[in-house]
Amino acid sequence: MVSNLRERILKNIIELGVPDGEILTTDTHVVNATITGLGYHPVGEVIDNEKLIAYANAAVGEPLAKP
């Protein structure tokens, strides 16, 4: 995951009312061999970070909004 993205996602979901959380990826760094040197794209490098944060907010916020 790109630097500071984890912290930004956590900050946003905590602001939604989640008292504690963690951000995990399933990336084994073996799935993509597209960047010379790294061999993979870290999460958040290709997708717009604000869009990814919005997806995380929706994934957490929608269940919290249900009675």
C-alpha positions as CSV (number, residue, x, y, z in Angstrom):
1,M,0.0,0.0,0.0
2,V,1.3,3.5,-0.8
3,S,2.6,5.6,2.1
4,N,0.0,7.2,4.3
5,L,-3.0,5.6,2.6
6,R,-3.7,3.2,5.4
7,E,-3.7,6.1,7.9
8,R,-6.0,8.2,5.8
9,I,-8.5,5.3,5.4
10,L,-8.4,4.6,9.2
11,K,-8.9,8.2,10.0
12,N,-12.0,8.3,7.8
13,I,-13.6,5.2,9.1
14,I,-13.0,6.3,12.7
15,E,-14.7,9.6,11.9
16,L,-17.7,7.5,10.8
17,G,-18.0,6.1,14.3
18,V,-15.9,3.0,14.3
19,P,-13.9,3.1,17.5
20,D,-11.0,1.0,16.2
21,G,-10.0,-0.7,13.0
22,E,-7.3,-2.0,10.8
23,I,-6.6,-1.9,7.1
24,L,-5.3,-5.0,5.5
25,T,-4.5,-6.1,1.9
26,T,-4.3,-9.5,0.4
27,D,-1.6,-8.5,-2.0
28,T,1.3,-11.1,-1.8
29,H,3.4,-9.0,-4.2
30,V,3.4,-12.0,-6.5
31,V,0.2,-11.1,-8.4
32,N,1.6,-8.4,-10.7
33,A,4.9,-8.0,-12.3
34,T,4.5,-4.6,-14.0
35,I,6.9,-2.2,-12.3
36,T,10.5,-2.5,-13.0
37,G,12.3,-2.8,-9.7
38,L,9.3,-3.4,-7.5
39,G,7.5,-6.1,-9.6
40,Y,4.1,-5.0,-8.5
41,H,1.8,-2.0,-8.0
42,P,1.3,-1.1,-4.4
43,V,-2.4,-0.6,-3.4
44,G,-3.3,3.0,-4.1
45,E,-0.6,3.6,-6.7
46,V,-2.8,3.2,-9.8
47,I,-6.3,4.0,-8.4
48,D,-7.1,7.5,-7.3
49,N,-6.7,7.5,-3.5
50,E,-9.8,9.6,-2.9
51,K,-11.8,7.1,-4.8
52,L,-10.4,4.2,-2.8
53,I,-11.1,6.1,0.5
54,A,-14.7,6.7,-0.7
55,Y,-15.1,3.0,-1.3
56,A,-13.8,2.2,2.2
57,N,-16.2,4.8,3.7
58,A,-19.1,3.2,1.8
59,A,-18.2,-0.3,2.9
60,V,-18.1,0.8,6.5
61,G,-20.8,3.5,6.5
62,E,-23.6,1.6,4.8
63,P,-23.8,-1.1,7.4
64,L,-23.5,1.5,10.2
65,A,-26.5,3.4,8.8
66,K,-28.8,0.4,8.9
67,P,-30.9,0.0,12.1
